[in-house]
Amino acid sequence: MVSRHTLRNALLGRDVAVAYAIIAALYLLKFVPFQPVQIPPYLLIVAYDLVEVALPLLTPYYPVAFPAFLYVLAIGGAGIARTLRGTDGEQSAWLQTLGGVCLLVGVLSLGFGAFVGGPLVSSTDNPTPLAITGATGIVSLVIAWWLLGRPTLQAATPV
């Protein structure tokens, strides 16, 4: 059974607040006039667009629904960080939460790359989106692996 304290930590804890701040900062990178930095915000927008296609009732409520979507992503990033957090406490919780968010962005990026398909779908398609999202996803996953303390399957499984 889930207690109120556990539920409150899962939805409103320090890790969720840090993850939301990181995701909001990632989204604000869309205003930086350097295109490689604008890829993660674009992926967040595209991920929300897919949710909006699945739930068209959200369209008129974009000013509320998009921050709520980012909050759900923050809960996911914080949950990943909590699950993969090392027990030795060498790294700060902030860096490990950043690793959880990077893992989430990497999965979104690779998922978008697989969805777009590039040359894997047809030889007439443009391979650039696949290359960009694939490279962004791989870089994000490597950063996440490093920030999460290079977890292995044995370290991530509960004892």
Disulfide bonds with the S-S distance in Angstrom:
none
